[in-house]
Amino acid sequence: MNLRYLLVAVAILGGVVSANTGETVKAPAVLGGPAPRLTSLRVVKGNPVQFKPGNVYVIDFWATWCTPCQSTIPHLTNLQLKYKDHNVTFVGISDETPDKVLPFVEKMGPSMNYTVATDPQGAVSDSYLKPFLVAALPHTFIVDQKGRIAWRGHPMGGLDPMIAAIVEGRFDISEHLMRQATEQEQMAKAGIHYRNYFEMLRRKGAQAARPEGLKLLYSAPAKLLNTFAWEVITEIAPDQRDLSLAVRAAAKANLLTGSQNSAYLDTYALALFRAGRIDQAIRYETRAMQTVTDNPARRAQLSQMLEAYTKIRDESKVVSIVGQPAPAWGVKVWDNLPQNKQALEPADFSGKVVVLFFFQATCPASRSHGLPTLRRLAEKYVDRNKVSFVAVQTVFSNASDNTQQAGLDLIGSTGLKIPCGRTEGSPVPAIMERYHAQGTPTTVIIGPDGVVHCCGLLTEPEQAQLIIDELLSPASSPAGQ
């Protein structure tokens, strides 16, 4: 289901062969260094490959038994077709014997339409994979026009834009290496919190481990955040599973990558689903599918998950306001209103993103979770011409303590001066019924189109930020898409 991988760049002692000169050099295979030659291979499809200056080579290490490899092969074929007139050659290398590889290649037919070779002695595989401690397949390298290893990683994790940048002359290897070094430093530092979290979880439980998880959340790059979230939601027993932390980690991984990585989106969708946020799970599984345009096998996997989420939502018969026009608020008591306004309704914010916050002054979660989330979002989106914030004290318990002043004091404690309404009702106020809110604190996000894109209890700040960023983007999609 999910393509998990962790990149660790490590230099070890040894020698490789220069791609252009054939001379043995002292340095091991490293990013930015000369690519080892493709010697001692037995080609089972296509022609033998020798590196030529000015050409680009994409070298994919795979195996017939590797299920993720099988789902990436059609994608590599489509890329080879796309760049066939741009001096780009794709080579698939397996360390299996030809009698294993050839029948597989024949069975794949035109969906594996690039050079395929076997490396039974493992010499080429070792020269590329061992210096980087690669332990999982598939793993892909790009050799640029100067014979250097320009990029490496999972073929579904950044290969496409990197090829485009190299072919179009937009690739700056020095800049790329600096980014890689920064990321590796982040990985090393965040990796300490990653290890500490799971060690603390094993010894003392989820609550004791949470501080290490929060440190990881604020320090880790996208790859490690995605790995962490997947580990929590798939490998940890339900009674020890910190779903809130997993949702936040997965959401931030997508924030850092612009919601363009299908694996990260898939992880996020599963985290949301496990957390009971099925509408949002459907939204991001759909988006994951939209990022995969030329890999039928991968799309089929994502489609299967999307169908499962949709079926469960439909069978649960839970009514959701997400994807519907924002209902009227109907709140009569207000403070901090704009000049000449007696009340507010969604129509007053046409063309803007509105963050509507339901809370109770005496609700512990409103204080510990909701208010910090509201403050963080308000600090992030200071341009109120694009994003507006509205709080409504929705009183359905402890009415004598949930006074209008208590609500104002609580909102004021954040330093925010935003419109604040108050309404009562039993079992819940009418506005909560209209929005199908399940309690407090609830965060509602209404898009510039007047459609509700989120209505969630205990919504995490990263989750809200991801939706707001999408809505502010010129290419934002309709709700649920």
Residue pairs with C-beta under 8 A, 6 or more apart in sequence:
1 266
1 270
1 301
1 305
2 230
2 234
2 263
2 266
2 267
2 270
3 68
3 154
3 156
3 157
3 263
4 226
4 227
4 230
4 263
5 136
5 139
5 153
5 154
5 157
5 223
5 227
6 187
6 223
6 224
6 227
7 132
7 152
7 153
7 187
7 223
8 132
8 133
8 184
8 187
9 30
9 31
9 132
9 180
9 184
10 131
10 132
10 133
11 27
11 28
11 30
11 131
12 28
12 130
12 131
13 28
14 28
14 131
15 24
15 25
15 26
15 27
15 28
16 24
16 25
16 27
16 28
16 29
16 33
16 34
16 36
16 127
17 23
17 24
17 25
17 34
17 36
17 37
17 39
17 127
18 24
18 25
18 34
18 147
19 34
19 35
19 36
19 37
19 51
19 143
19 147
19 148
20 34
20 51
20 53
20 146
20 147
22 37
25 34
27 33
27 34
28 131
29 35
29 36
29 127
29 128
29 131
29 132
29 149
30 131
30 149
31 149
31 150
31 151
31 152
31 176
31 177
31 180
32 148
32 149
32 150
32 173
32 176
32 177
33 148
33 149
34 147
34 148
34 149
35 51
35 57
35 59
35 128
35 141
35 143
35 147
35 148
35 149
36 124
36 127
36 128
37 50
37 51
38 48
38 49
38 50
38 51
38 59
38 91
38 93
38 117
38 124
39 123
39 124
40 119
40 121
40 123
40 124
41 48
41 49
41 93
41 117
41 118
41 119
41 124
42 98
42 117
42 118
42 119
42 120
43 49
43 115
43 116
43 117
44 98
44 101
44 102
44 105
44 116
44 117
44 118
45 105
45 112
45 114
45 115
45 116
46 91
46 114
46 115
46 116
46 117
47 115
49 57
49 89
49 91
49 115
49 117
51 57
51 143
51 147
53 145
53 146
53 147
54 87
54 145
55 87
55 88
55 89
55 145
56 83
56 86
56 87
56 88
56 89
56 142
56 143
56 144
56 145
56 163
56 166
56 167
57 88
57 89
57 90
57 91
57 142
57 143
58 76
58 79
58 80
58 88
58 89
58 90
58 91
58 140
58 141
58 142
58 143
58 159
58 163
59 91
59 93
59 128
59 140
59 141
59 142
59 143
60 72
60 76
60 90
60 91
60 92
60 93
60 138
60 139
60 140
60 155
61 93
61 94
61 95
61 125
61 128
61 129
61 134
61 137
61 138
61 139
61 140
61 141
62 69
62 72
62 73
62 92
62 93
62 94
62 137
62 138
63 69
63 94
63 95
63 96
63 137
64 94
64 96
64 100
64 101
64 104
66 137
66 138
68 137
68 138
69 137
69 138
70 297
71 295
71 297
71 298
71 301
72 138
72 155
72 156
72 295
72 298
73 92
73 108
73 111
73 112
74 111
74 112
74 294
74 295
74 296
74 297
75 155
75 156
75 294
75 295
75 298
76 90
76 92
76 112
76 114
76 155
77 90
77 110
77 111
77 112
77 113
77 114
78 294
78 295
79 90
79 159
79 160
79 163
79 294
80 88
80 89
80 90
80 113
80 114
81 113
83 163
83 167
86 167
88 163
88 167
89 114
89 115
90 114
90 115
91 114
91 115
91 116
91 117
92 112
92 114
92 115
92 116
92 117
93 116
93 117
93 118
93 119
93 124
93 125
94 100
94 101
94 116
94 117
94 118
94 119
95 118
95 119
95 120
95 122
95 125
96 118
96 120
97 118
97 120
98 118
98 120
101 116
101 118
105 112
105 116
119 125
128 134
128 141
129 139
132 152
134 152
138 154
138 155
139 152
139 153
139 154
140 152
140 153
140 154
140 155
140 159
141 149
141 151
141 152
142 149
142 150
142 151
142 152
142 159
142 162
142 163
142 166
143 149
143 150
144 150
144 166
144 171
144 173
145 166
148 173
150 162
150 166
150 171
150 173
150 176
151 158
151 159
151 162
151 166
151 176
153 159
154 263
156 262
156 263
156 295
156 298
157 223
157 261
157 263
158 261
162 171
164 170
165 171
183 221
186 219
186 220
186 221
186 224
187 220
187 221
187 223
187 224
189 219
190 216
190 219
190 220
190 221
190 224
191 224
193 212
193 213
193 215
193 216
193 219
193 220
194 216
194 220
194 224
194 227
194 228
196 209
196 212
197 209
197 212
197 213
197 216
197 228
198 209
198 231
200 208
200 209
200 212
201 208
201 209
201 236
201 240
205 240
206 240
206 241
206 242
209 242
210 242
210 245
213 228
213 242
213 245
213 249
214 245
216 224
216 225
216 228
216 249
217 225
217 245
217 248
217 249
217 252
220 228
220 249
221 256
222 252
222 253
222 254
222 256
222 257
222 261
222 264
223 253
225 249
225 250
225 252
225 253
225 256
226 249
226 250
226 253
226 261
226 263
226 264
226 267
228 246
228 249
229 246
229 247
229 249
229 250
229 253
229 267
229 268
229 271
230 250
230 267
230 270
232 241
232 242
232 243
232 245
232 246
232 249
232 271
233 241
233 243
233 246
233 267
233 270
233 271
233 274
234 270
236 242
241 274
243 271
243 274
243 275
244 275
244 458
244 460
246 271
246 274
246 275
247 268
247 271
247 272
247 275
247 277
247 460
247 462
247 463
248 460
248 461
248 462
248 463
249 271
250 264
250 267
250 268
250 271
251 268
251 460
251 462
251 463
251 465
251 466
252 462
253 261
253 264
253 267
253 268
254 261
254 264
254 265
254 268
254 284
254 466
255 462
255 465
255 466
255 469
257 264
259 265
259 284
259 287
259 466
259 470
260 291
261 291
262 288
262 289
262 291
262 292
262 298
262 302
265 284
265 285
265 287
265 288
265 291
266 285
266 288
266 302
266 305
268 284
269 280
269 281
269 282
269 283
269 284
269 285
269 288
269 305
269 309
270 281
270 305
272 278
272 280
272 281
272 284
272 463
273 281
273 309
277 456
278 309
278 312
278 313
278 316
278 318
279 313
279 320
279 322
279 323
279 480
280 322
280 454
280 456
280 463
281 309
282 306
282 309
282 310
282 313
282 480
283 322
283 479
283 480
283 481
285 302
285 305
285 306
285 309
286 306
286 480
286 481
287 477
287 481
288 302
289 299
289 302
289 303
289 306
290 477
290 481
292 298
292 299
292 302
313 320
319 436
320 436
320 455
321 327
321 434
321 435
321 436
321 452
321 455
322 452
322 453
322 454
322 455
322 479
322 480
323 451
323 452
323 453
323 478
323 479
323 480
324 451
324 452
325 450
325 451
325 452
326 346
326 354
326 444
326 446
326 450
326 451
326 452
327 346
327 431
327 434
327 435
328 345
328 346
328 434
329 343
329 344
329 345
329 346
329 356
329 392
329 421
329 431
330 423
330 430
330 431
330 434
331 343
331 344
331 392
331 421
331 422
331 423
331 431
332 343
332 423
333 404
333 421
333 422
333 423
334 341
334 342
334 343
334 344
334 419
334 420
334 421
334 422
335 404
335 408
335 419
335 420
335 421
336 408
336 417
336 418
336 419
336 420
337 343
337 344
337 419
338 419
341 348
344 390
344 419
344 421
346 354
346 446
346 450
347 450
349 388
349 446
350 448
350 450
351 448
352 385
352 386
352 387
352 388
352 448
353 381
353 386
353 387
353 388
353 445
353 446
353 447
353 448
353 468
353 471
353 472
354 387
354 388
354 389
354 390
354 444
354 445
354 446
355 374
355 377
355 378
355 387
355 388
355 389
355 390
355 443
355 444
355 445
355 464
355 468
356 390
356 391
356 392
356 443
356 444
356 445
356 446
357 370
357 374
357 389
357 390
357 391
357 392
357 441
357 442
357 443
357 444
358 392
358 394
358 431
358 432
358 435
358 437
358 440
358 441
358 442
358 443
358 444
359 366
359 370
359 371
359 391
359 392
359 393
359 394
359 407
359 410
359 440
359 441
360 366
360 393
360 394
360 395
360 396
360 397
360 398
360 402
360 440
361 393
361 401
361 402
361 403
361 406
361 407
361 409
361 410
362 397
362 398
362 401
362 402
362 406
363 370
363 440
363 441
365 440
365 441
365 458
366 410
366 440
366 441
367 410
369 441
369 458
370 440
370 441
370 443
370 458
371 410
371 411
371 413
371 414
371 441
372 461
373 441
373 443
373 459
373 460
373 461
373 464
374 389
374 391
374 414
374 416
374 443
375 414
375 415
375 416
376 461
377 389
377 461
377 464
377 465
377 468
378 389
378 414
378 416
378 418
380 465
381 387
381 468
386 472
387 468
387 472
389 416
389 418
390 418
390 419
390 420
390 421
391 407
391 411
391 418
391 419
391 420
391 421
392 420
392 421
392 422
392 423
392 431
393 402
393 404
393 407
393 420
393 421
393 422
393 423
394 423
394 425
394 428
394 429
394 431
394 432
394 437
394 440
395 402
395 422
395 423
395 424
395 425
395 429
396 424
396 425
396 426
396 427
396 428
396 429
396 432
399 424
404 422
407 420
407 422
408 420
411 418
411 420
423 429
423 430
423 431
425 432
425 433
428 437
431 437
432 442
435 442
435 444
435 452
435 455
436 455
437 444
437 455
437 457
438 457
439 457
440 457
441 457
441 458
442 455
442 456
442 457
442 459
443 454
443 455
443 456
443 459
443 464
444 452
444 454
444 455
445 452
445 453
445 454
445 455
445 464
445 467
445 468
445 471
446 452
446 453
447 453
447 471
447 476
447 479
448 471
449 478
451 478
451 479
452 479
453 467
453 471
453 479
454 463
454 464
454 467
456 463
470 476
470 477
